[in-house]
Amino acid sequence: MNSYFISHGRKFKGRPITTLPVVLNKDLSRLLDSQLTLHLTSLEDLEHLKSIAQNRQSWLKVAARIREAAEASTSTETLKALSQVKSMA
């Protein structure tokens, strides 16, 4: 995973590839808690996440908050989709 954050100089054209770091960063960005601002955009962020993961209690708290944020986001998206369907009928 360390090699992901090492710049290889050139960028590819087209649609961005969905990789594990991209998905994890998206999940971490859903956290709206001001006490817990985590990102996965650099090697330093990766090392910070590794240090959190070494403490089981801390990691379980982070995982629970990510899960809660994902569930809240999913339910909000579902409600929006339902309201759009109802407005079309």
N, C-alpha and C positions, 0 to 999 in steps of 0.2 A: 504494500500500500504506500510505502514511502516513495517509490518511484513515480507514483501518480502525480505527486506535487512537484517533481523536478521538471522544469521547463525544457521542452525539446526544441524550442525555437520556432517551429512553424505551426500554424493553426490549420485545421481542415475546414474546407467549405462545406456548407450544408447544415443539416439538422444536427444539433448537439447529441452526442452519444450518451445514453442513460447508463451511468455506471454506479457502483455501490457508493462511492464518495458523494456523488451528486444526489442520490436518493437520501443518504444520511443527512446531508446538509439541508435538504428540503425539510426533512422531518424535524431537525433541530431548529430550523427557522420558524416553525409553527409555534414554538414555545414563546408565550407572551409574558412569562414571569420575569419581572425586572431583576430578580435575584439570581436568575439562572439564564445567562445569555451565552449560548454555545453555538459555534459554527464549525464547519469543516471545510475550510477553504485554503488552509496552508499546513505545512508540516508542523508548525507550532500548535495549531488547533488539534491535530492528530495526537501529538504527544500529551496535550492537556486531557483529551478524551481517554487516552490510555491510562493516565494517572487516576482519573475518576473511576474507570472500570476496575482498577486494582482493589478498590474499596467496595466490597459487595453491597453494603448498605447504601452508599452514595449512588452506585450504578442502578440499583433497584428503584431509587427515587427518580432518577433521570428517566429510566425506561417507563415508569408509571406516568410521568408527566407527558412524555412523548405520546404514549398510548391515549391518554385523556385528550390531548390536543388533536390527535388524528380522529378520534371518535367524534369530537365536537365539530371538527371541520367536515367530516362526512355527513353528519346529521344536518348541518347547515346547508351543504350542497344539495342534499336530498330535498330539503324543504324548498329551496329555490327552484329546483327542477319541477317539483310538484306544483308550485304556484304558477310556473310558466305554462304547464300543461293545462291547469284550470283556466288560465286567462285565454288560452287558445280555444277552449271549448265554448 
